[in-house]
């Protein structure tokens, strides 16, 4: 997968997306500050959400239970949406600050606006991932698509992926997540399960819905195999509907650093210092030995350091003679021991 010339894959540093969601609190200036701050903190992309409340629901249906109990769905989405008229300005701002701006897609109108702005890739939220008509329209753009799986079982995940690919999506990545806000049990082992099952059809990542103070999700998900990470972000001290599971932009910078460090530790080639030779054992002469003299347990031993023959050769050395005078403290080597006739 490639987004704005950034290669994304398991052999690359994780592609990190900062999710603005409703944390702009109704202010385009706050939205722009979030974009800039997340760019400064090391995000590869910032993501917004393109919908109006009418595209998600109708008025009068009441939410039962949870944080928004008693509120209607329409009231909630009216309060939290990103006005579609902001979108061209936000894309221009992101280009000026050299950060990729992506968006979740919820409706055809939003998709048309995003296409006009040159959105390079699309996100499908897990609650929209079974809207197959929407998936076909998004896939038909021919652009990369990233889809969350929080509300899908494995069969639905596969079916939605096939629909996107069949409609023409250039590539598809799936983000494991738990649709609990904040998520207390992220079940990161599913990342490996999805990779084993769907490789090489899709890439697998992780959308972190952990609490605002949980900074371990990024590095743990990278260790579990994720190559795309998403995290909700907000400005410190600003209250919003998503603040409980959103990370301040400063903490987000630390989260990014930890995720990238985890990638390096998981993938760096082992160093090859001289420590193994300096501190491992090998065969050494522990008494002066003359040329032609037989080696015995009294004049050779397996000791540190490791510059002599491997300890496995000790029985063979005991059955041979010195090829030259050897001084106490010299390693036994193929040059001074006649190992083979």
C-alpha positions, 0 to 999 in steps of 0.5 A, spaced: 500 500 500 502 507 498 499 513 500 502 520 498 508 516 496 509 513 503 510 506 502 506 502 507 508 495 509 510 490 515 517 492 513 516 499 514 515 503 520 508 503 522 504 508 518 501 513 524 494 516 523 492 521 528 484 521 528 481 528 529 474 526 530 469 531 534 475 533 538 475 540 534 469 542 538 466 546 533 472 550 531 475 550 524 481 553 528 482 548 533 481 543 527 487 546 524 491 546 530 490 539 531 493 537 524 499 542 525 500 539 532 500 532 530 504 533 524 509 536 529 509 530 533 510 525 528 504 523 525 504 520 517 497 522 516 491 526 520 484 523 519 477 527 519 470 525 518 466 527 512 458 526 514 452 530 516 447 528 521 442 526 516 447 521 512 447 517 518 440 517 522 433 520 522 431 525 528 427 522 534 431 515 535 433 515 542 440 512 544 439 507 550 445 506 555 452 508 555 455 515 555 449 518 551 443 515 554 437 519 552 440 523 547 437 522 540 442 519 535 441 525 531 442 530 536 449 526 538 451 527 530 449 534 530 453 536 536 460 532 533 460 532 526 465 536 522 462 541 517 462 539 510 464 546 508 470 546 512 473 540 508 476 544 502 480 549 507 482 543 511 485 539 505 489 546 503 491 547 510 494 540 511 498 541 504 501 547 506 504 543 512 506 537 508 502 532 512 497 527 509 489 528 510 485 523 510 477 522 511 472 517 513 467 516 509 459 516 511 455 518 505 456 519 497 455 527 498 461 527 503 465 522 498 464 527 492 467 533 496 473 529 498 474 526 491 474 534 489 479 535 494 484 530 492 483 525 498 489 520 497 485 514 501 479 513 505 477 510 511 471 506 513 469 506 520 467 499 523 459 501 523 459 503 516 463 497 514 457 493 512 454 498 508 455 494 501 453 500 497 457 505 500 463 500 500 462 499 492 462 507 491 468 508 495 472 502 492 470 505 485 475 511 486 480 506 485 484 509 491 487 505 498 482 503 503 483 502 510 477 499 514 476 498 521 473 491 524 470 493 531 463 491 529 465 486 524 466 478 525 471 474 521 466 473 516 463 480 515 470 482 515 472 478 509 466 479 505 467 487 506 474 486 503 472 482 497 467 488 496 472 493 496 477 489 492 471 487 487 469 495 486 476 497 484 480 499 491 487 499 489 489 496 496 485 494 502 488 495 510 484 492 516 484 495 522 483 491 528 479 495 534 475 494 539 468 498 539 468 500 546 470 507 548 475 507 552 477 500 550 479 496 556 480 489 553 484 490 546 485 483 544 491 484 541 492 477 539 487 478 534 492 482 529 496 476 528 490 471 527 488 476 522 495 477 519 495 469 518 488 468 515 488 474 510 496 475 508 497 477 503 490 479 501 490 485 506 495 489 511 493 489 518 493 495 523 490 497 529 485 502 531 487 504 539 481 506 543 484 506 549 483 511 555 487 518 554 492 516 559 494 509 556 500 510 552 502 502 551 497 501 545 502 503 539 508 499 541 504 493 543 500 493 537 507 493 533 510 488 537 503 484 535 504 485 528 500 491 526 503 496 520 498 501 521 496 505 527 490 510 529 489 514 535 484 519 537 487 526 539 485 532 542 488 539 545 490 538 552 484 541 556 479 541 551 473 537 553 469 533 547 465 527 546 471 523 545 476 526 550 476 520 554 479 516 549 483 521 546 490 522 547 493 529 548 497 531 542 504 532 547 502 525 549 501 522 542 508 524 540 510 520 546 506 514 543 508 515 536 516 515 539 514 508 542 511 505 536 517 507 532 522 504 537 518 498 538 518 497 530 526 498 530 527 493 536 522 488 532 526 488 526 533 491 527 539 486 525 542 483 531 549 487 532 555 483 532 560 485 537 566 482 539 563 480 546 561 473 544 569 471 543 571 475 549 567 472 554 565 465 551 569 459 552 575 456 548 581 451 548 587 454 551 594 452 553 595 452 561 602 450 561 608 451 556 608 446 551 613 444 546 612 442 539 611 434 538 608 434 545 601 431 547 596 435 549 593 433 556 588 435 561 593 438 565 596 443 559 590 444 555 583 447 558 576 450 556 576 457 559 575 464 557 576 468 552 573 465 546 579 466 541 581 458 541 578 452 538 571 451 539 570 447 546 567 441 542 574 440 539 577 438 546 576 431 545 580 431 538 585 436 541 587 431 547 588 426 542 593 430 538 600 433 539 603 440 538 605 443 532 609 448 535 612 451 541 606 454 545 606 458 551 602 458 557 596 463 555 595 462 548 589 459 544 589 452 541 588 453 534 589 449 527 596 453 526 599 450 533 595 443 534 596 438 529 588 435 529 588 431 523 594 427 520 
